[in-house]
């Protein structure tokens, strides 16, 4: 049996960060187990390759949700990265941290050291911001390069002008002092290539020689020993048709993500006792909330036909696409260098609110029935609203002890009345944004939903039939005090009741941040690395002004 100081399960957004930071100590040995292949697929690195990777089973777990009333009885695909870099290698490139109140809420739930002033230094440490920004909030020397879009489009400019004239201000930096406003999106793309955590953190760290990365290694269970068998001692994994083991002298760190981390705990004997009995797994430690509290953002992509200007739809096929490919490989500006979302609006579903509660994206392209891998054949544009902090929650539950069998994924979209009300308000705001006088010269007609859909009930029915995931699953190994039965890890990310076992990924988020989840997950990796190394936390930042 191989033996290392630390065994990290999952080379995703947090796992790559933790491995890189731990490797800074040359006396430490680290083994990283990744179920997927190396990140050599060309579509990982070409930004527009996102449309290929989200449907490619070689780099994607290809999960899907269970049907629910909120999704109109549909199963919704749930892409999750299965390669070095994890979901940061297949996501939509957006860098979005969320509002300061999100993290202050985490701290108010009993998580010491997780307030905004505490986590901001870790956001900054991870980031190398290229572009404008107040250095009180932005990092300039980190591994993760964050850039602005170097491409503009008349539809984007008209959309932002329209939003401004509706009272939504232009915000030069939604990752700065405040989030509300409209702007071009910030993205993890540099020199026309994706900036995943594998590229930014893991690959440079491999040069140190103390990280052993094993790809195509599917973890089948965590191994336990010691007093009352409550200490994690290693991991069993499947590779090349063999069952192998690796031992951890210090800790096992689960970074498999919101789906895989709770599933691995459950098939290892940590989770709700009734579920473990049902799937035939002996109970190592009964922890009822493992896999619970699942939440996701639920966007509704609303499209319109466009006139008088070309869109990405036309540029992505035939001879125009050949020209875009040539420009990309010759170093020019090309649609292949773009993220799928170009403009962000952060605003309120109800003007009576003090803080923004909805997020709206815009792009000069439209997707066939809301599916982001299928562009329409006519000129189109898309505006997609979603509620930032959903109340509806669900679960991840292993269906058997077999690690290859996909678990049940049930976010329970729109189960709560507040979520339905907020989404309807967001959809009405989106309809106004796409029909402003500034966009009128280009606006042809509504495509989906059509102009005949007007009432709240009609909008809600459309949302149930056409809503989809924002790829932001979180919360299934919730962080909080052991006295809170809804939690799984403490504020140092140690699994309650266990030793030598931590979790560091989006599953530990206590509540959904008002953001995409990649940036907060990278921050979690940075902060977890200091906890694992017993280093003093970075000094908090004074943001009172």
Secondary structure in CASP SS format (residue, H / E / C, confidence):
PFRMAT SS
TARGET T0000
AUTHOR 0000-0000-0000
METHOD secondary structure of the structure
MODEL  1
X C 1.00
X E 1.00
X E 1.00
X E 1.00
X E 1.00
X E 1.00
X E 1.00
X E 1.00
X E 1.00
X C 1.00
X C 1.00
X C 1.00
X C 1.00
X C 1.00
X H 1.00
X H 1.00
X H 1.00
X H 1.00
X H 1.00
X H 1.00
X H 1.00
X H 1.00
X C 1.00
X C 1.00
X C 1.00
X C 1.00
X C 1.00
X C 1.00
X C 1.00
X E 1.00
X E 1.00
X E 1.00
X E 1.00
X C 1.00
X C 1.00
X C 1.00
X E 1.00
X C 1.00
X C 1.00
X C 1.00
X C 1.00
X H 1.00
X H 1.00
X H 1.00
X H 1.00
X E 1.00
X H 1.00
X H 1.00
X H 1.00
X H 1.00
X H 1.00
X H 1.00
X H 1.00
X C 1.00
X C 1.00
X C 1.00
X C 1.00
X C 1.00
X C 1.00
X E 1.00
X C 1.00
X C 1.00
X E 1.00
X E 1.00
X C 1.00
X C 1.00
X C 1.00
X C 1.00
X H 1.00
X H 1.00
X H 1.00
X C 1.00
X C 1.00
X C 1.00
X C 1.00
X C 1.00
X E 1.00
X E 1.00
X C 1.00
X C 1.00
X E 1.00
X C 1.00
X E 1.00
X C 1.00
X C 1.00
X H 1.00
X H 1.00
X H 1.00
X H 1.00
X C 1.00
X C 1.00
X C 1.00
X C 1.00
X E 1.00
X C 1.00
X C 1.00
X C 1.00
X C 1.00
X C 1.00
X H 1.00
X H 1.00
X H 1.00
X H 1.00
X H 1.00
X H 1.00
X H 1.00
X H 1.00
X H 1.00
X C 1.00
X C 1.00
X C 1.00
X C 1.00
X C 1.00
X C 1.00
X C 1.00
X H 1.00
X H 1.00
X H 1.00
X H 1.00
X H 1.00
X H 1.00
X H 1.00
X H 1.00
X H 1.00
X H 1.00
X H 1.00
X E 1.00
X E 1.00
X E 1.00
X C 1.00
X C 1.00
X C 1.00
X C 1.00
X C 1.00
X C 1.00
X C 1.00
X C 1.00
X C 1.00
X C 1.00
X E 1.00
X C 1.00
X C 1.00
X C 1.00
X E 1.00
X E 1.00
X E 1.00
X E 1.00
X E 1.00
X C 1.00
X C 1.00
X C 1.00
X C 1.00
X C 1.00
X H 1.00
X H 1.00
X H 1.00
X H 1.00
X H 1.00
X H 1.00
X H 1.00
X H 1.00
X H 1.00
X H 1.00
X H 1.00
X H 1.00
X C 1.00
X C 1.00
X C 1.00
X C 1.00
X E 1.00
X C 1.00
X C 1.00
X C 1.00
X C 1.00
X C 1.00
X C 1.00
X C 1.00
X C 1.00
X C 1.00
X C 1.00
X E 1.00
X E 1.00
X E 1.00
X E 1.00
X C 1.00
X E 1.00
X E 1.00
X C 1.00
X E 1.00
X E 1.00
X C 1.00
X C 1.00
X E 1.00
X E 1.00
X C 1.00
X C 1.00
X H 1.00
X H 1.00
X H 1.00
X H 1.00
X H 1.00
X H 1.00
X H 1.00
X H 1.00
X H 1.00
X H 1.00
X C 1.00
X C 1.00
X C 1.00
X C 1.00
X E 1.00
X E 1.00
X E 1.00
X E 1.00
X C 1.00
X C 1.00
X C 1.00
X E 1.00
X E 1.00
X E 1.00
X E 1.00
X E 1.00
X E 1.00
X E 1.00
X E 1.00
X C 1.00
X H 1.00
X H 1.00
X H 1.00
X C 1.00
X E 1.00
X E 1.00
X E 1.00
X E 1.00
X E 1.00
X E 1.00
X E 1.00
X E 1.00
X E 1.00
X C 1.00
X C 1.00
X E 1.00
X E 1.00
X E 1.00
X E 1.00
X E 1.00
X E 1.00
X E 1.00
X E 1.00
X E 1.00
X E 1.00
X E 1.00
X E 1.00
X E 1.00
X C 1.00
X C 1.00
X H 1.00
X H 1.00
X H 1.00
X H 1.00
X H 1.00
X H 1.00
X H 1.00
X H 1.00
X H 1.00
X H 1.00
X H 1.00
X H 1.00
X C 1.00
X E 1.00
X E 1.00
X C 1.00
X H 1.00
X H 1.00
X H 1.00
X H 1.00
X H 1.00
X H 1.00
X C 1.00
X C 1.00
X C 1.00
X C 1.00
X C 1.00
X C 1.00
X E 1.00
X E 1.00
X C 1.00
X C 1.00
X C 1.00
X C 1.00
X C 1.00
X E 1.00
X E 1.00
X E 1.00
X E 1.00
X C 1.00
X C 1.00
X E 1.00
X E 1.00
X E 1.00
X E 1.00
X E 1.00
X E 1.00
X E 1.00
X E 1.00
X E 1.00
X C 1.00
X C 1.00
X C 1.00
X C 1.00
X C 1.00
X H 1.00
X H 1.00
X H 1.00
X H 1.00
X C 1.00
X C 1.00
X H 1.00
X H 1.00
X H 1.00
X H 1.00
X H 1.00
X H 1.00
X H 1.00
X H 1.00
X H 1.00
X H 1.00
X H 1.00
X H 1.00
X C 1.00
X C 1.00
X C 1.00
X C 1.00
X C 1.00
X H 1.00
X H 1.00
X H 1.00
X C 1.00
X C 1.00
X C 1.00
X C 1.00
X C 1.00
X E 1.00
X E 1.00
X E 1.00
X E 1.00
X E 1.00
X C 1.00
X C 1.00
X C 1.00
X C 1.00
X C 1.00
X C 1.00
X C 1.00
X C 1.00
X C 1.00
X C 1.00
X E 1.00
X E 1.00
X E 1.00
X E 1.00
X E 1.00
X E 1.00
X C 1.00
X C 1.00
X C 1.00
X E 1.00
X H 1.00
X H 1.00
X H 1.00
X C 1.00
X C 1.00
X C 1.00
X C 1.00
X E 1.00
X C 1.00
X C 1.00
X C 1.00
X C 1.00
X E 1.00
X E 1.00
X E 1.00
X E 1.00
X E 1.00
X E 1.00
X E 1.00
X E 1.00
X C 1.00
X C 1.00
X C 1.00
X C 1.00
X C 1.00
X C 1.00
X E 1.00
X E 1.00
X E 1.00
X E 1.00
X C 1.00
X C 1.00
X C 1.00
X C 1.00
X C 1.00
X C 1.00
X C 1.00
X C 1.00
X C 1.00
X C 1.00
X E 1.00
X E 1.00
X E 1.00
X C 1.00
X C 1.00
X C 1.00
X C 1.00
X C 1.00
X C 1.00
X H 1.00
X H 1.00
X H 1.00
X H 1.00
X H 1.00
X H 1.00
X H 1.00
X H 1.00
X H 1.00
X H 1.00
X H 1.00
X H 1.00
X H 1.00
X H 1.00
X H 1.00
X H 1.00
X H 1.00
X C 1.00
X C 1.00
X C 1.00
X C 1.00
X C 1.00
X C 1.00
X C 1.00
X C 1.00
X C 1.00
X E 1.00
X E 1.00
X E 1.00
X E 1.00
X E 1.00
X E 1.00
X C 1.00
X C 1.00
X C 1.00
X C 1.00
X C 1.00
X C 1.00
X C 1.00
X H 1.00
X H 1.00
X H 1.00
X H 1.00
X H 1.00
X H 1.00
X H 1.00
X H 1.00
X H 1.00
X H 1.00
X H 1.00
X C 1.00
X E 1.00
X E 1.00
X C 1.00
X C 1.00
X C 1.00
X C 1.00
X E 1.00
X C 1.00
X C 1.00
X C 1.00
X C 1.00
X E 1.00
X C 1.00
X C 1.00
X C 1.00
X C 1.00
X C 1.00
X C 1.00
X C 1.00
X C 1.00
X C 1.00
X E 1.00
X C 1.00
X C 1.00
X C 1.00
X C 1.00
X E 1.00
X E 1.00
X C 1.00
X C 1.00
X C 1.00
X E 1.00
X C 1.00
X E 1.00
X E 1.00
X E 1.00
X C 1.00
X C 1.00
X H 1.00
X H 1.00
X H 1.00
X C 1.00
X C 1.00
X C 1.00
X C 1.00
X C 1.00
X C 1.00
X C 1.00
X C 1.00
X H 1.00
X H 1.00
X H 1.00
X H 1.00
X H 1.00
X H 1.00
X H 1.00
X H 1.00
X H 1.00
X H 1.00
X H 1.00
X H 1.00
X H 1.00
X H 1.00
X H 1.00
X H 1.00
X C 1.00
X C 1.00
X C 1.00
X C 1.00
X C 1.00
X C 1.00
X C 1.00
X C 1.00
X C 1.00
X C 1.00
X C 1.00
X C 1.00
X C 1.00
END
